Amino acid sequence: MPSSVIRSFAYDPAAHRLDVRFLTGRAYSYEGVPEEIAEGMRRASSKGRFFNAFIRDRFPFVRRR
């Protein structure tokens, strides 16, 4: 999953939670993310661009350690 911004991500379909770890080391959990959005991120050729367009500033989040 090469990305210039996102190191990794994982989706929990039962909780509708998307966990994203950035190359900076910061990690966030985004709540209420529909499975279709997570699947779109999996398929996106640019994870960072998809994240900015469809997830960032659209879902509540908490910062993880």
HELIX and SHEET records of a PDB file:
HELIX    1   1 GLU A   35  ARG A   43  1                                   9    
HELIX    2   2 LYS A   47  PHE A   54  1                                   8    
SHEET    1   A 4 ILE A   6  ASP A  12  0                                        
SHEET    2   A 4 ARG A  17  PHE A  22 -1                                        
SHEET    3   A 4 ALA A  27  GLU A  31 -1                                        
SHEET    4   A 4 PHE A  61  ARG A  64 -1                                        
END                                                                             
